[in-house]
């Protein structure tokens, strides 16, 4: 068996880039799917909570999150009260109606498989199959 050292060095150098590119695609896809699922699961009286659900990505694209509300104090309190319920408060108690946690749980297995697949695809791309 003959090994072309220069070709092998190029393939090894390109592996991290190809893997990262595939990971970023996978993370973005799974984060958007989780956000869409949360929008379908959120209880709707006025539709306000549904409009608040959004995704946030770090600059490198390898970190992402699904946010339930904008960063204002009032919005965060309202979203937390729906997600986790309210035991004491000036409006009484309410039962929890989780939608973000449920979306995360439902998307979790798919996300793990997608990450593994993205790494494998990146490795194949870098080594030309």
N, CA, C and O atoms as a MOPAC input file, in Angstrom:
PM7 MOZYME 1SCF
protein

 N      0.84800 1    -1.17900 1     0.00000 1
 C      0.00000 1     0.00000 1     0.00000 1
 C      0.88800 1     1.23400 1     0.00000 1
 O      1.84600 1     1.32400 1     0.76800 1
 N      0.56500 1     2.16800 1    -0.85500 1
 C      1.33300 1     3.39400 1    -0.96300 1
 C      0.54900 1     4.53600 1    -0.32100 1
 O     -0.64200 1     4.70300 1    -0.58400 1
 N      1.21800 1     5.31500 1     0.51700 1
 C      0.58900 1     6.44900 1     1.20000 1
 C      1.24400 1     7.72900 1     0.70700 1
 O      2.46500 1     7.87500 1     0.76900 1
 N      0.43800 1     8.64300 1     0.22300 1
 C      0.93200 1     9.94500 1    -0.21100 1
 C      0.92500 1    10.85800 1     1.01400 1
 O     -0.13600 1    11.30300 1     1.45200 1
 N      2.08600 1    11.13300 1     1.55900 1
 C      2.19300 1    11.88700 1     2.81600 1
 C      1.62500 1    13.30000 1     2.69000 1
 O      0.94600 1    13.76900 1     3.60300 1
 N      1.88800 1    13.97600 1     1.59300 1
 C      1.38700 1    15.34500 1     1.41800 1
 C     -0.13800 1    15.36700 1     1.39100 1
 O     -0.76600 1    16.22800 1     2.00800 1
 N     -0.72100 1    14.42500 1     0.68200 1
 C     -2.19000 1    14.33600 1     0.60500 1
 C     -2.77300 1    14.04300 1     1.98600 1
 O     -3.78500 1    14.62700 1     2.37400 1
 N     -2.13100 1    13.13800 1     2.72600 1
 C     -2.59600 1    12.79400 1     4.06300 1
 C     -2.52200 1    14.00700 1     4.99800 1
 O     -3.43900 1    14.23300 1     5.78700 1
 N     -1.46100 1    14.77100 1     4.91600 1
 C     -1.30500 1    15.97100 1     5.75700 1
 C     -2.40300 1    16.97800 1     5.43600 1
 O     -2.98400 1    17.57200 1     6.34400 1
 N     -2.69300 1    17.17600 1     4.13800 1
 C     -3.76700 1    18.09900 1     3.74600 1
 C     -5.12200 1    17.61700 1     4.27100 1
 O     -5.92200 1    18.41800 1     4.75600 1
 N     -5.37600 1    16.32000 1     4.17400 1
 C     -6.64400 1    15.76500 1     4.65400 1
 C     -6.77800 1    15.95600 1     6.16400 1
 O     -7.84200 1    16.33900 1     6.65100 1
 N     -5.71300 1    15.69300 1     6.89700 1
 C     -5.76300 1    15.85400 1     8.35300 1
 C     -5.94800 1    17.30900 1     8.74200 1
 O     -6.63300 1    17.60100 1     9.72300 1
 N     -5.35100 1    18.22700 1     7.99500 1
 C     -5.50300 1    19.65600 1     8.29000 1
 C     -6.91100 1    20.14600 1     7.98500 1
 O     -7.42100 1    21.03300 1     8.66900 1
 N     -7.54300 1    19.57400 1     6.96200 1
 C     -8.88400 1    20.03600 1     6.58400 1
 C     -9.99200 1    19.39100 1     7.41200 1
 O    -11.13100 1    19.85600 1     7.38000 1
 N     -9.68000 1    18.33800 1     8.14600 1
 C    -10.70100 1    17.65300 1     8.94000 1
 C    -11.40900 1    18.57000 1     9.93200 1
 O    -12.63900 1    18.60800 1     9.94900 1
 N    -10.67000 1    19.30900 1    10.76000 1
 C    -11.36100 1    20.16000 1    11.72800 1
 C    -12.28900 1    21.18800 1    11.07200 1
 O    -13.36700 1    21.47500 1    11.59100 1
 N    -11.86600 1    21.73900 1     9.92900 1
 C    -12.70500 1    22.73300 1     9.25000 1
 C    -13.98700 1    22.10400 1     8.71600 1
 O    -15.07000 1    22.67000 1     8.86600 1
 N    -13.86500 1    20.95000 1     8.10100 1
 C    -15.03300 1    20.26600 1     7.54200 1
 C    -15.97400 1    19.81000 1     8.65100 1
 O    -17.19300 1    19.93000 1     8.53000 1
 N    -15.40500 1    19.29200 1     9.72000 1
 C    -16.22900 1    18.84300 1    10.84200 1
 C    -16.94700 1    20.03500 1    11.46600 1
 O    -18.14200 1    19.95900 1    11.75300 1
 N    -16.22500 1    21.13700 1    11.67700 1
 C    -16.84200 1    22.32300 1    12.28100 1
 C    -17.95600 1    22.86900 1    11.40100 1
 O    -19.01500 1    23.24500 1    11.90300 1
 N    -17.72700 1    22.91400 1    10.10000 1
 C    -18.74600 1    23.40600 1     9.16700 1
 C    -20.02000 1    22.55700 1     9.26900 1
 O    -21.12500 1    23.09900 1     9.28800 1
 N    -19.86900 1    21.24000 1     9.33300 1
 C    -21.02100 1    20.35500 1     9.46000 1
 C    -21.67600 1    20.47300 1    10.82600 1
 O    -22.89900 1    20.38400 1    10.93500 1
 N    -20.87600 1    20.67300 1    11.87200 1
 C    -21.44200 1    20.85500 1    13.21600 1
 C    -22.27300 1    22.12500 1    13.29400 1
 O    -23.35600 1    22.12200 1    13.88100 1
 N    -21.78300 1    23.20400 1    12.71300 1
 C    -22.52800 1    24.47500 1    12.73200 1
 C    -23.87200 1    24.30200 1    12.03200 1
 O    -24.89100 1    24.78800 1    12.52300 1
 N    -23.88400 1    23.61600 1    10.88800 1
 C    -25.15300 1    23.36200 1    10.17700 1
 C    -26.11100 1    22.54800 1    11.04600 1
 O    -27.30000 1    22.85400 1    11.13200 1
 N    -25.58100 1    21.51700 1    11.68200 1
 C    -26.39900 1    20.64100 1    12.51700 1
 C    -26.96100 1    21.38900 1    13.72200 1
 O    -28.13500 1    21.23800 1    14.06300 1
 N    -26.12600 1    22.18800 1    14.35700 1
 C    -26.57300 1    22.95200 1    15.53100 1
 C    -27.65900 1    23.93300 1    15.13800 1
 O    -28.67300 1    24.04800 1    15.82600 1
 N    -27.45500 1    24.63900 1    14.04000 1
 C    -28.46000 1    25.61300 1    13.58100 1
 C    -29.79000 1    24.92400 1    13.26100 1
 O    -30.85200 1    25.39300 1    13.67200 1
 N    -29.72500 1    23.81300 1    12.52800 1
 C    -30.93400 1    23.07800 1    12.15500 1
 C    -31.68400 1    22.59400 1    13.40000 1
 O    -32.89600 1    22.77800 1    13.50400 1
 N    -30.97100 1    21.98100 1    14.33500 1
 C    -31.62200 1    21.44000 1    15.52700 1
 C    -32.15800 1    22.52900 1    16.44600 1
 O    -33.20200 1    22.35100 1    17.07400 1
 N    -31.45600 1    23.64900 1    16.53000 1
 C    -31.93300 1    24.76000 1    17.35600 1
 C    -33.21000 1    25.34400 1    16.77600 1
 O    -34.15000 1    25.63700 1    17.51400 1
 N    -33.25300 1    25.51400 1    15.47200 1
 C    -34.46800 1    26.04000 1    14.83500 1
 C    -35.63400 1    25.05700 1    14.98200 1
 O    -36.77000 1    25.47800 1    15.20400 1
 N    -35.36400 1    23.75300 1    14.86000 1
 C    -36.41900 1    22.76000 1    15.04100 1
 C    -36.96000 1    22.78800 1    16.47000 1
 O    -38.16700 1    22.67400 1    16.67900 1
 N    -36.07100 1    22.94000 1    17.45300 1
 C    -36.51000 1    23.01200 1    18.84700 1
 C    -37.34900 1    24.26900 1    19.08000 1
 O    -38.35500 1    24.21800 1    19.78700 1
 N    -36.94300 1    25.39100 1    18.49500 1
 C    -37.71200 1    26.63000 1    18.63000 1
 C    -39.09300 1    26.49100 1    17.99400 1
 O    -40.08800 1    26.93300 1    18.56800 1
 N    -39.15900 1    25.88200 1    16.81900 1
 C    -40.45300 1    25.66600 1    16.15900 1
 C    -41.34700 1    24.75100 1    16.98400 1
 O    -42.55400 1    24.97300 1    17.08000 1
 N    -40.75300 1    23.72600 1    17.57600 1
 C    -41.51700 1    22.82200 1    18.42100 1
 C    -42.04500 1    23.55600 1    19.65800 1
 O    -43.19000 1    23.35100 1    20.06100 1
 N    -41.22100 1    24.39900 1    20.25300 1
 C    -41.64700 1    25.18000 1    21.42100 1
 C    -42.79300 1    26.11700 1    21.04200 1
 O    -43.72400 1    26.30500 1    21.82400 1
 N    -42.72900 1    26.70100 1    19.85700 1
 C    -43.81900 1    27.58100 1    19.40200 1
 C    -45.13500 1    26.82300 1    19.24200 1
 O    -46.21300 1    27.36900 1    19.47700 1
 N    -45.03000 1    25.54800 1    18.83700 1
 C    -46.25000 1    24.73500 1    18.70200 1
 C    -46.78000 1    24.29400 1    20.06500 1
 O    -47.98500 1    24.10600 1    20.22700 1
 N    -45.89100 1    24.12900 1    21.04300 1
 C    -46.28700 1    23.61500 1    22.35700 1
 C    -46.72600 1    24.70100 1    23.33900 1
 O    -47.43200 1    24.40700 1    24.30400 1
 N    -46.32600 1    25.93100 1    23.11200 1
 C    -46.60500 1    26.99500 1    24.07500 1
 C    -48.11100 1    27.21900 1    24.20700 1
 O    -48.82300 1    27.26100 1    23.20400 1
 N    -48.60300 1    27.36500 1    25.45900 1
 C    -50.02500 1    27.67300 1    25.63500 1
 C    -50.32500 1    29.07100 1    25.07100 1
 O    -49.56200 1    30.01300 1    25.28700 1
 N    -51.42200 1    29.18500 1    24.36300 1
 C    -51.72200 1    30.47400 1    23.73000 1
 C    -53.05000 1    31.02000 1    24.20900 1
 O    -54.10700 1    30.43600 1    23.97000 1
 N    -52.97500 1    32.14100 1    24.88500 1
 C    -54.17500 1    32.91200 1    25.17700 1
 C    -54.16500 1    34.13300 1    24.27600 1
 O    -55.13600 1    34.41200 1    23.57200 1
 N    -53.04800 1    34.86200 1    24.30700 1
 C    -52.93600 1    36.05900 1    23.48200 1
 C    -51.95700 1    35.88000 1    22.32500 1
 O    -51.94100 1    36.68500 1    21.39400 1
 N    -51.13900 1    34.82100 1    22.38100 1
 C    -50.12800 1    34.60200 1    21.34600 1
 C    -48.82400 1    35.33500 1    21.63200 1
 O    -47.86700 1    35.24500 1    20.86300 1
 N    -48.79900 1    36.05700 1    22.74000 1
 C    -47.61900 1    36.83700 1    23.08900 1
 C    -46.40100 1    35.94100 1    23.32500 1
 O    -45.31200 1    36.23700 1    22.83500 1
 N    -46.58000 1    34.85400 1    24.06900 1
 C    -45.45700 1    33.96300 1    24.36600 1
 C    -44.89400 1    33.32400 1    23.10600 1
 O    -43.68000 1    33.15700 1    22.98400 1
 N    -45.74300 1    32.97300 1    22.18900 1
 C    -45.30000 1    32.35600 1    20.93400 1
 C    -44.38800 1    33.31600 1    20.16900 1
 O    -43.37500 1    32.89900 1    19.60600 1
 N    -44.73700 1    34.56500 1    20.14900 1
 C    -43.92600 1    35.57600 1    19.45900 1
 C    -42.60000 1    35.85500 1    20.14100 1
 O    -41.66300 1    36.33800 1    19.50400 1
 N    -42.51100 1    35.55800 1    21.41900 1
 C    -41.27100 1    35.81100 1    22.16400 1
 C    -40.20300 1    34.75300 1    21.91700 1
 O    -39.01700 1    35.04900 1    22.06000 1
 N    -40.58000 1    33.53600 1    21.55300 1
 C    -39.61700 1    32.44200 1    21.41500 1
 C    -38.68500 1    32.74600 1    20.24400 1
 O    -39.12800 1    32.99700 1    19.12300 1
 N    -37.38900 1    32.71700 1    20.53100 1
 C    -36.39100 1    33.01000 1    19.50700 1
 C    -35.10200 1    32.23400 1    19.77900 1
 O    -34.91200 1    31.68600 1    20.86500 1
 N    -34.23000 1    32.19600 1    18.78400 1
 C    -32.95300 1    31.50700 1    18.92400 1
 C    -31.82600 1    32.53100 1    19.02100 1
 O    -31.90600 1    33.62700 1    18.46700 1
 N    -30.77400 1    32.14100 1    19.74100 1
 C    -29.59100 1    32.98800 1    19.89900 1
 C    -28.37500 1    32.13000 1    19.56400 1
 O    -28.25100 1    31.00200 1    20.04200 1
 N    -27.47900 1    32.67200 1    18.73900 1
 C    -26.27600 1    31.95500 1    18.32400 1
 C    -25.04000 1    32.74900 1    18.71800 1
 O    -25.02100 1    33.97500 1    18.61300 1
 N    -24.00800 1    32.04300 1    19.17200 1
 C    -22.71100 1    32.67000 1    19.42000 1
 C    -22.04500 1    32.91500 1    18.07100 1
 O    -22.46900 1    32.36000 1    17.05700 1
 N    -21.01100 1    33.73900 1    18.05700 1
 C    -20.34400 1    34.11200 1    16.81100 1
 C    -19.74900 1    32.91100 1    16.07600 1
 O    -19.75500 1    32.87900 1    14.84500 1
 N    -19.23500 1    31.92300 1    16.81300 1
 C    -18.61800 1    30.76800 1    16.15700 1
 C    -19.64200 1    29.78400 1    15.61000 1
 O    -19.29600 1    28.90500 1    14.82100 1
 N    -20.90300 1    29.92200 1    16.02300 1
 C    -21.95900 1    29.04100 1    15.53400 1
 C    -22.02200 1    27.70000 1    16.24100 1
 O    -22.90800 1    26.89500 1    15.95400 1
 N    -21.09600 1    27.44100 1    17.16300 1
 C    -21.06700 1    26.16000 1    17.86100 1
 C    -21.86700 1    26.18700 1    19.15600 1
 O    -22.02000 1    25.15500 1    19.80900 1
 N    -22.37500 1    27.34700 1    19.53100 1
 C    -23.19700 1    27.47600 1    20.72600 1
 C    -24.49100 1    28.17800 1    20.33800 1
 O    -24.47400 1    29.22900 1    19.69900 1
 N    -25.60900 1    27.58400 1    20.73100 1
 C    -26.90700 1    28.16100 1    20.39700 1
 C    -27.88700 1    27.85800 1    21.51400 1
 O    -27.69300 1    26.91900 1    22.28600 1
 N    -28.94000 1    28.65700 1    21.59500 1
 C    -29.96700 1    28.39700 1    22.59900 1
 C    -31.32800 1    28.85200 1    22.07700 1
 O    -31.43100 1    29.69600 1    21.18700 1
 N    -32.35500 1    28.26800 1    22.65800 1
 C    -33.72400 1    28.68500 1    22.38200 1
 C    -34.16500 1    29.48500 1    23.59100 1
 O    -34.17700 1    28.97300 1    24.71000 1
 N    -34.52200 1    30.72600 1    23.37300 1
 C    -34.92400 1    31.62000 1    24.45800 1
 C    -36.44400 1    31.74400 1    24.47800 1
 O    -37.08600 1    31.85100 1    23.43300 1
 N    -37.00500 1    31.72800 1    25.68000 1
 C    -38.45600 1    31.77400 1    25.83800 1
 C    -39.00700 1    33.19600 1    25.80000 1
 O    -40.19200 1    33.39300 1    25.53300 1
 N    -38.16600 1    34.17800 1    26.06200 1
 C    -38.65600 1    35.54600 1    26.15100 1
 C    -37.51900 1    36.52300 1    25.88500 1
 O    -36.34700 1    36.15400 1    25.96700 1
 N    -37.86500 1    37.77700 1    25.56200 1
 C    -36.82300 1    38.78700 1    25.43300 1
 C    -36.18800 1    39.05300 1    26.80700 1
 O    -36.74300 1    38.64200 1    27.82500 1
 N    -35.04700 1    39.72500 1    26.84800 1
 C    -34.32900 1    39.87700 1    28.11400 1
 C    -34.90200 1    40.90800 1    29.09600 1
 O    -34.20500 1    41.31700 1    30.02400 1
 N    -36.13500 1    41.32700 1    28.91300 1
 C    -36.72100 1    42.26300 1    29.88100 1
 C    -37.22400 1    41.52000 1    31.10900 1
 O    -37.60200 1    40.35100 1    31.02700 1
 N    -37.22800 1    42.20100 1    32.24400 1
 C    -37.61900 1    41.57400 1    33.50400 1
 C    -39.05400 1    41.05100 1    33.44900 1
 O    -39.31600 1    39.92300 1    33.86500 1
 N    -39.97800 1    41.85400 1    32.94400 1
 C    -41.39000 1    41.46700 1    32.91300 1
 C    -41.62000 1    40.24100 1    32.02400 1
 O    -42.37400 1    39.33700 1    32.38400 1
 N    -40.96400 1    40.22000 1    30.86400 1
 C    -41.12200 1    39.09100 1    29.94400 1
 C    -40.54700 1    37.81600 1    30.54600 1
 O    -41.14900 1    36.75000 1    30.42500 1
 N    -39.39400 1    37.91400 1    31.19100 1
 C    -38.77600 1    36.75100 1    31.82200 1
 C    -39.65100 1    36.20300 1    32.94800 1
 O    -39.78800 1    34.98800 1    33.09200 1
 N    -40.23400 1    37.08300 1    33.73700 1
 C    -41.11400 1    36.65100 1    34.83200 1
 C    -42.33300 1    35.91700 1    34.27700 1
 O    -42.71900 1    34.86600 1    34.78800 1
 N    -42.93300 1    36.47800 1    33.23200 1
 C    -44.12700 1    35.86200 1    32.64600 1
 C    -43.79600 1    34.49400 1    32.03800 1
 O    -44.52500 1    33.52700 1    32.25700 1
 N    -42.70300 1    34.41300 1    31.28000 1
 C    -42.32100 1    33.14200 1    30.65300 1
 C    -42.00000 1    32.09300 1    31.71600 1
 O    -42.38700 1    30.93300 1    31.56900 1
 N    -41.30400 1    32.47700 1    32.77400 1
 C    -40.99500 1    31.53900 1    33.86000 1
 C    -42.25000 1    31.08800 1    34.58800 1
 O    -42.35500 1    29.92600 1    34.98000 1
 N    -43.19200 1    31.98500 1    34.77100 1
 C    -44.44000 1    31.63300 1    35.45700 1
 C    -45.22200 1    30.58700 1    34.66100 1
 O    -45.84000 1    29.69700 1    35.24600 1
 N    -45.19800 1    30.69000 1    33.34600 1
 C    -45.89900 1    29.70700 1    32.51500 1
 C    -45.12000 1    28.39400 1    32.49600 1
 O    -45.70600 1    27.32700 1    32.67900 1
 N    -43.81500 1    28.46100 1    32.27900 1
 C    -42.98600 1    27.25900 1    32.16400 1
 C    -42.93700 1    26.46100 1    33.46700 1
 O    -43.06100 1    25.23600 1    33.45100 1
 N    -42.75700 1    27.14800 1    34.58800 1
 C    -42.54900 1    26.46500 1    35.87100 1
 C    -43.72400 1    26.56800 1    36.82800 1
 O    -43.72000 1    25.92700 1    37.87900 1
 N    -44.72400 1    27.35700 1    36.48600 1
 C    -45.85100 1    27.55500 1    37.38600 1
 C    -45.51400 1    28.61900 1    38.41800 1
 O    -44.39400 1    29.12700 1    38.46900 1
 N    -46.49400 1    28.94000 1    39.22900 1
 C    -46.29000 1    29.97300 1    40.24800 1
 C    -46.91000 1    29.47200 1    41.54000 1
 O    -48.10300 1    29.17400 1    41.58600 1
 N    -46.10800 1    29.38000 1    42.58300 1
 C    -46.59700 1    28.89100 1    43.86500 1
 C    -47.20100 1    30.00600 1    44.70400 1
 O    -48.27900 1    29.85100 1    45.27700 1
 N    -46.50700 1    31.11700 1    44.77000 1
 C    -46.99700 1    32.25500 1    45.54100 1
 C    -46.89700 1    33.48600 1    44.67000 1
 O    -45.96400 1    33.63000 1    43.87900 1
 N    -47.82700 1    34.33700 1    44.81500 1
 C    -47.78500 1    35.55800 1    44.03100 1
 C    -49.05100 1    36.34900 1    44.25300 1
 O    -49.99400 1    35.86300 1    44.87800 1
 N    -49.07800 1    37.56200 1    43.74700 1
 C    -50.25100 1    38.41500 1    43.94700 1
 C    -51.43600 1    37.96600 1    43.10500 1
 O    -52.54400 1    38.47200 1    43.28900 1
 N    -51.22800 1    37.02000 1    42.17600 1
 C    -52.33500 1    36.49900 1    41.36000 1
 C    -52.68100 1    35.06100 1    41.71600 1
 O    -53.45000 1    34.41700 1    41.00200 1
 N    -52.12700 1    34.54900 1    42.80800 1
 C    -52.42600 1    33.18300 1    43.20700 1
 C    -51.44700 1    32.19100 1    42.62600 1
 O    -50.35400 1    32.56300 1    42.19700 1
 N    -51.83300 1    30.93200 1    42.61000 1
 C    -50.94000 1    29.89100 1    42.11100 1
 C    -51.40200 1    29.41600 1    40.73300 1
 O    -52.58900 1    29.46300 1    40.40800 1
 N    -50.45100 1    28.96500 1    39.94300 1
 C    -50.76300 1    28.40200 1    38.63000 1
 C    -49.95000 1    27.13000 1    38.44400 1
 O    -48.86700 1    26.98900 1    39.01100 1
 N    -50.46700 1    26.22300 1    37.66200 1
 C    -49.75900 1    24.97900 1    37.36800 1
 C    -48.73500 1    25.23200 1    36.26000 1
 O    -48.92900 1    26.08600 1    35.39400 1
 N    -47.66200 1    24.48300 1    36.30800 1
 C    -46.63700 1    24.60100 1    35.27500 1
 C    -47.17300 1    24.08500 1    33.94400 1
 O    -47.88700 1    23.08400 1    33.89900 1
 N    -46.82800 1    24.76800 1    32.87100 1
 C    -47.16800 1    24.34800 1    31.51600 1
 C    -45.89400 1    24.38600 1    30.67500 1
 O    -45.72400 1    25.27000 1    29.83500 1
 N    -45.00200 1    23.42100 1    30.90500 1
 C    -43.69900 1    23.47500 1    30.22800 1
 C    -43.81600 1    23.33800 1    28.71600 1
 O    -44.55900 1    22.50400 1    28.19800 1
 N    -43.06700 1    24.17300 1    28.03800 1
 C    -43.01100 1    24.10100 1    26.58700 1
 C    -41.56100 1    24.14900 1    26.10900 1
 O    -41.22200 1    23.46500 1    25.14300 1
 N    -40.71400 1    24.91500 1    26.73900 1
 C    -39.29800 1    24.95600 1    26.37000 1
 C    -38.61300 1    23.65500 1    26.79700 1
 O    -37.90300 1    23.03900 1    26.00200 1
 N    -38.82100 1    23.24000 1    28.03600 1
 C    -38.20200 1    22.00000 1    28.52000 1
 C    -38.69600 1    20.79700 1    27.72500 1
 O    -37.91500 1    19.89700 1    27.41900 1
 N    -39.96500 1    20.77000 1    27.39300 1
 C    -40.52800 1    19.66800 1    26.61500 1
 C    -39.92600 1    19.63400 1    25.20700 1
 O    -39.59800 1    18.56400 1    24.69400 1
 N    -39.78400 1    20.79700 1    24.59100 1
 C    -39.16700 1    20.86700 1    23.25700 1
 C    -37.71700 1    20.38500 1    23.31500 1
 O    -37.25600 1    19.68300 1    22.41500 1
 N    -37.00500 1    20.76400 1    24.37200 1
 C    -35.61400 1    20.31400 1    24.53100 1
 C    -35.55700 1    18.79900 1    24.68300 1
 O    -34.70600 1    18.13600 1    24.09000 1
 N    -36.45500 1    18.27000 1    25.46900 1
 C    -36.47100 1    16.82200 1    25.69700 1
 C    -36.78300 1    16.07100 1    24.40400 1
 O    -36.13700 1    15.06900 1    24.09600 1
 N    -37.75600 1    16.54500 1    23.65800 1
 C    -38.15100 1    15.88200 1    22.42000 1
 C    -37.07700 1    15.99700 1    21.34100 1
 O    -36.89600 1    15.07100 1    20.55000 1
 N    -36.37300 1    17.10800 1    21.30200 1
 C    -35.34900 1    17.32700 1    20.27600 1
 C    -34.00900 1    16.70600 1    20.67100 1
 O    -33.14600 1    16.52200 1    19.81300 1
 N    -33.81800 1    16.38100 1    21.93900 1
 C    -32.52900 1    15.91600 1    22.45000 1
 C    -31.95700 1    14.70300 1    21.74400 1
 O    -30.78900 1    14.72000 1    21.35400 1
 N    -32.74200 1    13.65000 1    21.56700 1
 C    -32.23900 1    12.43900 1    20.90700 1
 C    -31.87400 1    12.71800 1    19.45400 1
 O    -30.83700 1    12.26600 1    18.96800 1
 N    -32.73300 1    13.46500 1    18.76500 1
 C    -32.45600 1    13.81600 1    17.37100 1
 C    -31.17300 1    14.63900 1    17.28400 1
 O    -30.37600 1    14.46600 1    16.36200 1
 N    -30.98500 1    15.52500 1    18.24200 1
 C    -29.82100 1    16.39600 1    18.24600 1
 C    -28.53200 1    15.57900 1    18.39100 1
 O    -27.55800 1    15.81800 1    17.67800 1
 N    -28.53200 1    14.62600 1    19.30600 1
 C    -27.35800 1    13.77200 1    19.50500 1
 C    -26.99300 1    12.99000 1    18.25400 1
 O    -25.82300 1    12.91200 1    17.87700 1
 N    -27.99900 1    12.41300 1    17.61600 1
 C    -27.76000 1    11.65900 1    16.38700 1
 C    -27.26900 1    12.58300 1    15.26700 1
 O    -26.40900 1    12.20500 1    14.47200 1
 N    -27.81700 1    13.77700 1    15.21700 1
 C    -27.43700 1    14.73500 1    14.18900 1
 C    -25.98300 1    15.18200 1    14.36100 1
 O    -25.27300 1    15.35800 1    13.37000 1
 N    -25.53700 1    15.36500 1    15.59000 1
 C    -24.15500 1    15.77000 1    15.85100 1
 C    -23.19900 1    14.65900 1    15.41500 1
 O    -22.18600 1    14.91200 1    14.76300 1
 N    -23.53900 1    13.43900 1    15.78300 1
 C    -22.69600 1    12.29800 1    15.38900 1
 C    -22.60600 1    12.20400 1    13.86800 1
 O    -21.52600 1    11.98900 1    13.31700 1
 N    -23.72800 1    12.36200 1    13.20100 1
 C    -23.76800 1    12.30900 1    11.74900 1
 C    -22.95300 1    13.45700 1    11.13700 1
 O    -22.27300 1    13.26200 1    10.13000 1
 N    -23.02000 1    14.64100 1    11.73500 1
 C    -22.27600 1    15.79600 1    11.22400 1
 C    -20.77200 1    15.56000 1    11.32400 1
 O    -20.02500 1    15.91100 1    10.41100 1
 N    -20.33100 1    14.97300 1    12.42200 1
 C    -18.90200 1    14.66200 1    12.57200 1
 C    -18.47800 1    13.64700 1    11.51300 1
 O    -17.44500 1    13.81300 1    10.86500 1
 N    -19.27100 1    12.60500 1    11.34300 1
 C    -18.94200 1    11.58500 1    10.33000 1
 C    -18.91000 1    12.18000 1     8.92300 1
 O    -18.01700 1    11.86700 1     8.13600 1
 N    -19.88700 1    13.04100 1     8.60300 1
 C    -19.91300 1    13.69100 1     7.28600 1
 C    -18.67300 1    14.56000 1     7.08600 1
 O    -18.06500 1    14.55900 1     6.01600 1
 N    -18.31000 1    15.30300 1     8.13600 1
 C    -17.12700 1    16.16000 1     8.04700 1
 C    -15.85800 1    15.36200 1     7.82400 1
 O    -14.98500 1    15.76900 1     7.05700 1
 N    -15.75600 1    14.23000 1     8.49200 1
 C    -14.57400 1    13.37100 1     8.32100 1
 C    -14.52100 1    12.82500 1     6.88100 1
 O    -13.45500 1    12.77300 1     6.26800 1
 N    -15.67800 1    12.42300 1     6.35900 1
 C    -15.72000 1    11.89800 1     4.99500 1
 C    -15.37400 1    12.97800 1     3.98200 1
 O    -14.64700 1    12.72800 1     3.02000 1
 N    -15.90200 1    14.19000 1     4.20200 1
 C    -15.59300 1    15.29300 1     3.29900 1
 C    -14.09700 1    15.58500 1     3.27700 1
 O    -13.51100 1    15.78700 1     2.21300 1
 N    -13.48800 1    15.60700 1     4.45400 1
 C    -12.07200 1    15.93900 1     4.55900 1
 C    -11.17900 1    14.88200 1     3.93300 1
 O    -10.09600 1    15.19500 1     3.43900 1
 N    -11.62600 1    13.63300 1     3.94900 1
 C    -10.79700 1    12.54600 1     3.40700 1
 C    -11.27800 1    12.09600 1     2.04000 1
 O    -10.82800 1    11.07000 1     1.53100 1
 N    -12.17800 1    12.84800 1     1.44600 1
 C    -12.72000 1    12.52800 1     0.11300 1
 C    -13.38500 1    11.16100 1     0.08300 1
 O    -13.20000 1    10.38100 1    -0.85000 1
 N    -14.16100 1    10.88900 1     1.12400 1
 C    -14.91300 1     9.64600 1     1.16400 1
 C    -14.17000 1     8.55200 1     1.85800 1
 O    -14.67800 1     7.43700 1     1.97200 1

